[in-house]
Amino acid sequence: MNPPTPWGAALDPDAILPEYPRPQLVRDSHLNLNGRWEYAITPAGEEPAEYDGVILVPFSPESPLSGVERQLQPDQTLWYRRTLTLPDGFLPADGRPVRVLLHFGAVDQTCRVLLNGVEVGGHTGGYLPFTCDLGEALTEGANTLVVQVRDLSDTGHHARGKQRLKRGGIWYTAQSGIWQTVWAECVPALHVERLTLTPHLGDSCVEVTVHASGAGDADVELRADGTTVARATVPAGHPVRLPVPDPRPWTPEDPFLYDVTVRLGDDRVDGYVGLRSFAVGPDADGVPRLTLNGAPYFHAGILDQGYWSDGMYTAPSDEAMVHDIATMKRLGFTMLRKHIKIEPLRWYYHCDRLGILVWQDLVNGGGHYHPLVITAPAVTPLRLSDRRHRWFGRADEDGRARFRAELHETVEHLRNVVSLAVWVPFNEGWGQFDAAEIAAELAELDPTRTIDHASGWHDQGAGDLRSLHVYFRRFRVPRRRDGRVLVLSEYGGYGLRVDGHTFNDRNFGYRRHDTAEELGEAFERLHEEQIAPAIPLGLSATVYTQLSDVEDELNGLLTYDRRVLKLPEELVRRVNARLRLG
């Protein structure tokens, strides 16, 4: 059973996720290619003699909203086909040289893209965007666009997150194919490819780098509430600092964003930036804390898997994404831990503008995971050296190299996200390797954020945080401290079945409750007796499990279909109000 969300039930196939998908690099027009495509599933390597039917992009074929509900296997190929016709006015009428770019938000896992039989691009890695320049393959009138996809899922070493072909428990239905927005845009030959916007709050400035398709000078304008506060001419490819008078810091309580406009030749892009700083430092008593804008700040978080009962990996609408974020903020949470998934950029935009911190997990891969490594530490104190690659499913050198490459790509992809406070490269030993080296590499790539190098167990003594997961025992502040910030990065997981809103008849959770009253009493007691008293002793962040039910898991505050909040809002707000410093 996959109960629909309210937004999935109201889905308009002719207007699926129509919003501009890249909020920090916006042009004045784009061609959204979501909607009806033809699809076929064939034995690997075989082209379809005919297509099997219609699929709604960008929902994976495994999801109900796709209209397909078929599981792609590792020995199969998934094919997409549609006609691409550029609308009148899409290309300039004066004959200026332009390029037509085709963007894919994410395709899981390996794909080739063909236009009129000509290969125009491809990509490996199921969580990151890529772009194809359609070039001379594009003709006037109707063009035939084909996307060919393979997905090894958990039978290979590529990033897969919590997907598993044999789903169950904490492992979910494997997804495949296109699962984020597909869109095209027309750009001048000289155009902005991306921006790097780095706030330096202590120096009252923003460092701007315009990455362009060629050499040139860009005009950069920074505005606050419509008033220009800074302007400069920036040579493409060179960082330039723009002073910001009387800077207004970004916080969850006051998520103020400055508007950014960049003009380069005939190209114009719009975006935004927030002035904030993340670090670690002592509080008044010398206890190490996470800091926001130079002051200790408690991160009261919740685990956010980003799964939907009808769209699975893909939120059915922009409003659905906003609902999750806004609901958690209304309940008093100040942070979302985005768990083993990279969301569309609009999700991060809503976190930025609504004001909630983000901890971003990298997506795990590797080979088969050994139960001794990933399960036993939940109930038994066990810390293994992650340089023993085979134990952690990381014997494959190519797989380790691919993880490092995607780490770099992920940092560049999300570098400008204002709300992103913490990177989490590894979780509970899943595909973990050389975590101390990875943490150092991350810190060099992005010195503006803090790092939780090994969330849960198999701590290698690195990063900025000592990160604990506690489900099956009472939480106590450790006696031995090593100078890092103490965080409880997963806990709780209390379950409650709400009939009519579940995926199946299984009941997975770390503690089961039969009524909302029992759940509420246990939730409040847990925080009063164990969590709140630990804060003066050094606890600096918490991540409750979890935002919503996911398949077998019934431990969400929301049901899987997002239709029921299991606890009274006032109770959750009252509990979260105690999770503060001072």
C-alpha positions in Angstrom: 0.0 0.0 0.0 1.3 3.5 -0.9 -1.2 6.0 0.6 -1.0 9.2 -1.5 0.1 12.5 -0.1 -2.4 15.4 -0.5 -0.1 16.9 -3.2 0.2 13.6 -5.0 -3.5 13.1 -5.0 -3.9 16.6 -6.6 -1.0 16.2 -9.1 -1.5 17.9 -12.5 0.5 15.8 -15.1 0.8 18.9 -17.2 2.4 21.0 -14.5 4.8 18.7 -12.5 7.3 20.7 -10.4 7.2 23.7 -12.8 9.2 26.1 -10.7 12.7 27.2 -11.8 14.9 24.5 -10.4 18.1 26.5 -9.6 17.2 29.4 -7.2 20.7 30.7 -6.8 21.3 30.9 -10.6 18.0 32.1 -12.2 17.5 33.2 -15.7 14.3 34.8 -17.0 13.1 31.8 -18.9 13.4 28.0 -19.1 11.7 25.1 -20.8 10.4 22.6 -18.3 10.5 19.0 -19.7 8.7 17.2 -16.8 5.6 15.3 -17.6 4.7 12.5 -20.0 7.6 10.6 -21.6 7.5 7.2 -23.3 9.4 4.5 -21.4 10.6 0.9 -22.0 12.5 -1.6 -19.9 14.7 -4.1 -21.9 17.4 -6.7 -21.2 20.7 -4.8 -20.8 22.1 -3.6 -24.0 19.0 -4.2 -26.1 17.2 -1.3 -27.7 13.4 -1.4 -27.4 11.5 -2.6 -30.5 8.6 -0.6 -29.1 8.0 1.4 -26.0 6.0 -0.1 -23.1 3.9 3.0 -22.2 3.9 6.4 -20.6 5.9 7.5 -17.5 5.5 10.8 -15.6 8.9 12.3 -15.3 10.6 13.0 -12.9 9.1 10.2 -10.8 11.1 7.0 -10.8 9.4 4.0 -12.4 9.2 2.3 -9.0 7.0 5.0 -7.6 3.2 5.2 -7.8 3.2 8.7 -9.3 5.2 7.6 -12.3 2.3 5.5 -13.4 4.6 2.5 -13.9 5.4 0.9 -10.6 8.1 -1.5 -12.0 11.4 -2.3 -10.3 14.4 -1.8 -12.7 16.9 -4.7 -12.2 20.7 -4.5 -12.6 20.6 -6.6 -15.7 18.1 -4.3 -17.4 18.1 -1.0 -19.3 15.5 1.7 -18.7 14.7 3.9 -21.8 13.0 7.3 -22.0 11.8 9.0 -25.1 10.0 12.2 -25.9 9.8 14.9 -28.6 11.7 18.1 -27.9 10.4 21.2 -29.8 11.7 24.6 -28.8 8.8 27.1 -28.4 8.5 30.3 -30.4 10.7 33.0 -28.8 13.0 30.5 -27.0 15.9 31.5 -29.3 16.7 35.1 -29.9 15.5 36.4 -33.3 18.5 38.6 -34.1 20.9 35.7 -34.9 23.2 36.2 -31.9 25.3 33.0 -31.2 23.6 31.0 -28.5 23.8 27.6 -26.8 20.9 25.4 -25.8 21.6 23.5 -22.6 19.7 20.5 -21.4 19.8 20.0 -17.6 19.1 16.9 -15.5 18.6 17.4 -11.7 19.5 13.7 -11.1 19.4 10.4 -12.9 20.0 7.2 -10.9 22.5 5.8 -11.8 24.4 5.7 -15.1 22.9 7.3 -18.3 23.5 8.3 -21.9 21.6 11.1 -23.5 20.9 11.1 -27.2 19.2 13.8 -29.4 18.2 12.7 -32.9 20.5 9.7 -32.5 23.5 11.7 -31.6 25.0 11.2 -28.1 25.1 14.7 -26.5 26.1 13.7 -23.0 25.9 11.2 -20.1 26.6 10.9 -16.4 27.4 8.4 -13.7 26.2 9.0 -10.1 22.6 9.1 -9.1 22.4 12.1 -6.9 24.1 15.0 -8.7 23.1 17.2 -11.6 24.6 17.3 -15.1 24.2 19.3 -18.3 24.3 18.5 -22.0 25.1 21.1 -24.7 22.7 20.1 -27.5 25.0 21.8 -30.1 24.5 20.9 -33.7 22.4 17.8 -32.9 19.5 20.2 -32.3 17.4 20.9 -35.4 14.5 23.1 -36.1 11.1 21.7 -35.4 10.6 18.3 -33.6 13.6 16.6 -32.1 13.7 13.1 -30.6 15.3 13.0 -27.1 16.2 9.6 -25.7 17.7 8.8 -22.3 19.2 5.3 -21.6 19.7 4.3 -17.9 21.3 1.5 -16.0 21.2 1.1 -12.2 23.2 -1.5 -10.3 21.7 -0.3 -7.1 23.2 -2.2 -4.1 24.9 -4.8 -6.3 27.6 -2.3 -7.2 29.9 0.2 -5.4 28.2 3.4 -6.6 26.4 5.8 -4.2 23.0 4.3 -3.4 22.0 5.7 0.0 19.3 3.6 1.8 18.1 1.9 -1.4 18.1 -1.9 -1.6 16.6 -4.3 -4.1 15.5 -6.5 -1.3 13.9 -3.7 0.8 12.9 -4.0 4.5 13.5 -2.4 7.9 15.8 0.6 7.5 16.5 -0.2 3.8 14.0 1.1 1.3 12.7 0.4 -2.2 15.4 0.9 -4.7 14.8 3.8 -7.1 16.1 4.3 -10.7 16.1 6.6 -13.6 15.2 10.3 -13.7 14.0 11.6 -10.3 14.7 15.3 -10.5 13.5 18.0 -12.9 14.6 17.9 -16.6 14.8 21.4 -18.2 16.4 23.3 -21.0 17.5 26.9 -21.3 19.0 29.1 -24.0 22.2 31.0 -23.0 24.6 33.4 -24.9 27.9 32.0 -26.1 29.5 33.9 -23.2 27.5 33.1 -20.1 27.7 32.5 -16.4 28.1 28.8 -15.6 28.0 29.0 -11.8 28.6 31.4 -8.9 30.6 30.9 -5.7 29.2 33.2 -3.0 31.1 33.0 0.2 30.0 35.1 3.2 32.6 36.6 5.5 30.5 37.9 8.3 33.4 38.9 10.5 34.8 41.0 7.7 31.4 42.4 6.7 31.8 41.2 3.1 30.7 38.6 0.5 33.4 37.0 -1.7 32.1 36.5 -5.2 33.6 34.3 -8.0 31.8 34.3 -11.4 32.6 31.1 -13.2 32.0 31.7 -16.9 32.2 30.0 -20.3 34.9 32.4 -21.4 36.9 35.5 -20.4 35.0 38.7 -19.5 34.1 41.2 -16.8 30.9 40.7 -14.9 28.9 43.4 -13.1 27.8 42.1 -9.6 25.1 43.8 -7.6 24.1 43.0 -4.0 20.7 44.3 -2.7 19.0 44.3 0.7 15.2 44.7 0.5 15.5 46.2 -3.0 18.2 48.7 -2.1 21.7 48.3 -3.7 24.3 47.9 -0.9 27.3 46.8 -3.0 28.4 46.7 -6.6 31.6 45.7 -8.3 33.0 44.7 -11.7 34.4 41.2 -11.3 36.8 39.5 -13.8 35.4 36.0 -14.6 37.2 33.3 -12.6 38.7 35.7 -10.0 37.3 36.0 -6.5 36.4 39.6 -5.4 35.2 40.7 -2.0 32.2 43.1 -1.9 32.0 45.1 1.4 28.5 45.0 3.0 27.8 48.0 5.2 25.9 47.2 8.5 25.5 43.5 7.6 22.4 41.8 8.8 23.3 38.2 9.9 21.2 35.2 8.8 19.8 33.1 11.6 16.9 30.7 11.9 15.1 33.4 13.8 15.8 36.0 11.2 16.6 34.3 7.8 17.5 37.5 6.0 18.8 37.0 2.4 20.5 39.5 0.2 19.6 39.5 -3.5 22.4 39.0 -6.0 22.3 40.0 -9.8 25.2 39.2 -12.1 25.4 40.5 -15.7 28.0 39.2 -18.1 27.7 40.4 -21.7 24.2 39.5 -22.8 23.7 37.1 -19.9 21.9 37.9 -16.6 21.4 35.6 -13.6 19.8 36.3 -10.2 20.5 34.6 -6.9 20.8 35.3 -3.2 23.3 35.0 -0.3 23.1 35.1 3.4 25.6 36.4 5.8 26.4 33.9 8.5 29.3 31.9 10.0 29.5 28.4 11.4 32.3 27.2 13.7 33.1 25.6 17.0 34.2 27.4 20.1 33.9 27.5 23.9 30.9 28.8 25.8 31.2 31.0 28.9 32.2 27.8 30.9 34.8 26.7 28.4 32.5 23.8 27.1 33.0 23.2 23.3 29.9 24.3 21.4 28.7 24.7 17.9 28.5 28.4 17.1 26.4 30.5 14.7 27.7 34.0 13.9 30.3 33.7 16.7 27.9 32.7 19.5 27.0 29.2 20.9 23.8 27.9 19.3 22.0 24.6 20.0 21.0 22.6 17.0 17.7 20.9 17.9 17.3 18.7 14.9 15.2 15.9 13.3 16.2 13.2 10.9 14.8 13.9 7.4 15.0 11.0 5.0 13.2 12.8 2.1 11.0 9.8 1.1 7.4 10.2 0.0 4.7 7.6 -0.1 3.7 8.4 -3.7 6.8 10.0 -5.3 9.3 8.0 -3.2 12.6 9.9 -3.9 10.7 12.8 -5.5 8.5 15.2 -3.7 5.2 15.5 -5.5 5.3 19.3 -5.5 7.2 22.4 -4.2 4.4 22.9 -1.7 5.1 19.4 -0.3 8.7 20.2 0.3 7.7 23.5 2.0 5.2 21.6 4.2 7.9 19.3 5.7 10.3 22.2 6.4 7.7 24.6 7.7 6.0 22.0 9.9 9.3 21.0 11.6 10.1 24.7 12.2 6.7 25.3 13.6 7.2 22.4 16.0 10.4 24.1 17.3 13.1 22.3 15.5 16.0 24.5 14.4 17.8 21.9 12.2 17.1 19.2 9.7 19.6 16.4 9.1 19.2 15.5 5.5 19.9 11.7 5.7 21.8 9.9 3.0 20.3 11.9 0.2 20.9 15.1 -1.9 17.7 17.0 -2.5 16.8 19.2 -5.4 18.1 22.7 -5.0 14.7 24.1 -4.3 14.6 22.2 -1.0 17.7 24.0 0.2 16.3 27.3 -1.0 13.2 26.8 1.2 15.5 26.0 4.2 17.4 29.2 3.5 14.4 31.4 3.2 12.3 29.8 6.0 15.2 29.6 8.4 16.3 26.2 9.4 19.8 24.7 9.7 20.8 21.8 7.6 23.2 18.9 8.3 24.1 17.3 5.0 24.9 13.6 4.8 27.0 12.4 1.8 25.6 9.4 0.1 27.1 6.1 0.9 28.2 3.4 -1.5 30.5 0.4 -1.4 30.0 -3.3 -1.5 28.1 -5.6 0.9 28.0 -4.3 4.5 29.0 -6.7 7.2 26.4 -6.9 10.1 29.3 -6.9 12.7 30.3 -3.5 11.3 27.0 -1.7 10.8 24.6 -3.4 13.2 26.5 -4.7 16.3 27.7 -1.3 17.5 24.0 -0.3 18.1 24.0 -2.6 21.2 27.7 -3.3 21.8 30.6 -0.8 22.3 32.7 -1.5 19.2 35.0 0.8 17.4 36.9 -0.5 14.4 39.6 1.1 12.3 38.1 2.1 9.0 41.5 1.6 7.3 40.4 -2.1 7.2 38.6 -1.4 3.9 37.3 -4.9 3.4 35.4 -5.0 6.7 33.6 -1.8 5.7 32.7 -3.0 2.2 35.3 -0.7 0.7 37.9 -3.1 -0.8 37.2 -1.7 -4.3 39.7 1.0 -5.1 37.6 2.4 -7.9 34.7 2.7 -5.5 36.7 4.7 -3.0 38.0 7.0 -5.7 34.4 7.5 -7.0 33.3 8.5 -3.5 36.0 11.1 -3.2 35.1 12.5 -6.6 31.5 12.8 -5.7 32.4 14.4 -2.4 34.1 17.2 -4.3 31.1 17.5 -6.7 28.7 17.6 -3.8 30.6 20.3 -2.0 30.7 22.5 -5.2 27.0 21.7 -5.8 25.8 22.8 -2.4 28.6 25.3 -1.5 26.3 28.4 -1.7 23.5 26.9 0.5 23.1 29.4 3.3 21.6 27.1 5.9 24.1 24.2 5.4 26.0 24.1 8.7 27.5 20.6 9.0 28.9 18.0 6.5 28.4 14.3 7.5 30.5 12.1 5.2 29.8 8.7 6.9 26.9 7.2 8.9 27.0 4.1 11.0 29.9 2.6 9.1 28.0 2.3 5.8 30.7 2.3 3.2 33.0 4.2 5.6 36.8 4.4 4.9 39.7 6.6 5.9 37.2 8.9 7.7 40.0 11.0 9.3 41.5 11.7 5.9 38.1 12.4 4.3 37.4 14.9 7.1 40.6 16.7 6.5 39.9 16.7 2.8 36.4 18.1 3.4 37.8 20.8 5.7 40.2 21.9 3.1 37.5 22.0 0.4 35.1 23.9 2.6 36.6 25.6 5.7 33.4 27.5 6.3 31.5 24.6 7.9 31.9 22.0 10.6 32.3 18.2 10.0 30.8 15.2 11.7 33.2 12.6 10.2 31.6 9.4 11.5 28.0 9.7 12.7 27.0 7.0 15.1 30.0 4.7 15.6 33.5 3.7 14.4 34.7 7.1 15.6 38.2 7.7 14.3 38.8 10.7 16.6 38.6 13.2 13.7 36.4 16.1 12.6 34.8 18.7 14.8 32.1 16.5 16.5 32.0 13.5 18.8 28.8 12.0 17.3 26.7 9.4 19.1 23.6 7.3 18.2 21.6 6.0 21.1 18.5 3.9 20.7 18.6 0.9 22.9 20.0 2.3 26.1 19.8 5.4 28.3 21.7 8.4 27.0 24.4 9.6 29.3 27.1 12.3 28.7 30.4 10.4 28.3 32.9 10.9 31.1 35.9 11.0 28.8 36.0 14.1 26.5 38.5 14.9 23.7 37.8 18.6 23.0 35.3 18.0 20.2 31.7 19.1 20.4 29.4 16.4 21.8 26.3 15.7 19.6 23.6 13.1 19.8 23.2 12.7 16.1 20.4 10.1 16.3 18.1 9.0 19.1 14.4 8.3 19.9 12.8 6.5 17.0 9.6 5.9 18.9 7.0 4.2 16.8 3.2 4.5 16.4 1.1 2.9 13.8 -1.7 5.0 12.4 -4.0 2.7 10.5 -4.9 3.8 7.0 -1.7 5.8 6.6 0.9 3.0 6.5 3.0 1.3 3.8 2.3 -2.3 4.9 1.5 -4.3 8.0 5.1 -4.3 9.4 6.0 -2.3 12.5 9.6 -1.2 12.6 10.7 1.2 15.3 13.1 1.4 18.2 10.3 1.4 20.7 6.6 0.7 19.9 3.7 2.5 21.3 0.0 1.7 20.9 -1.6 5.1 21.4 -0.8 8.7 20.7 -1.1 9.4 24.4 1.6 6.7 25.2 3.8 8.1 22.5 3.5 11.6 23.8 4.2 10.6 27.4 7.3 8.7 26.3 8.5 11.5 24.0 8.2 14.1 26.8 9.8 11.8 29.4 12.8 11.0 27.2 13.6 14.7 26.8 12.9 15.7 30.4 14.9 12.9 31.9 17.8 12.3 29.5 18.2 15.1 26.8 17.5 18.4 28.4 19.7 17.7 31.5 22.6 16.8 29.3 22.8 20.2 27.6 24.5 22.0 30.5 27.0 19.1 30.6 28.1 19.6 27.1 25.4 18.2 24.7 25.3 20.7 21.8 23.0 19.2 19.1 20.4 16.5 18.9 18.7 14.7 15.9 15.5 13.0 16.8 14.4 10.0 14.6 12.5 11.0 12.6 10.4 13.5 10.5 8.1 10.9 8.8 7.4 7.2 8.6 9.2 5.6 5.7 7.9 2.2 4.4 8.3 -0.3 7.3 9.5 2.4 9.7 6.7 3.8 11.8 8.8 6.2 13.9 8.0 9.5 12.2 6.3 12.4 13.8 4.3 12.5 10.5 2.8 9.5 8.8 4.3 8.5 5.5 1.6 10.2 3.5 2.1 13.4 5.6 -1.6 13.6 6.5 -1.3 13.0 10.2 0.9 14.6 12.9 1.1 11.9 15.6 1.7 14.2 18.5 0.0 17.5 19.6 1.9 20.5 18.2 2.0 22.1 21.6 3.6 19.1 23.2 6.4 19.0 20.7 6.9 22.8 20.8 7.1 22.6 24.6 9.7 19.8 24.5 11.8 21.6 21.9 11.7 24.8 23.8 13.8 23.2 26.5 16.5 22.3 23.9 18.4 25.5 24.1 21.6 26.9 25.6 21.4 29.1 28.6 
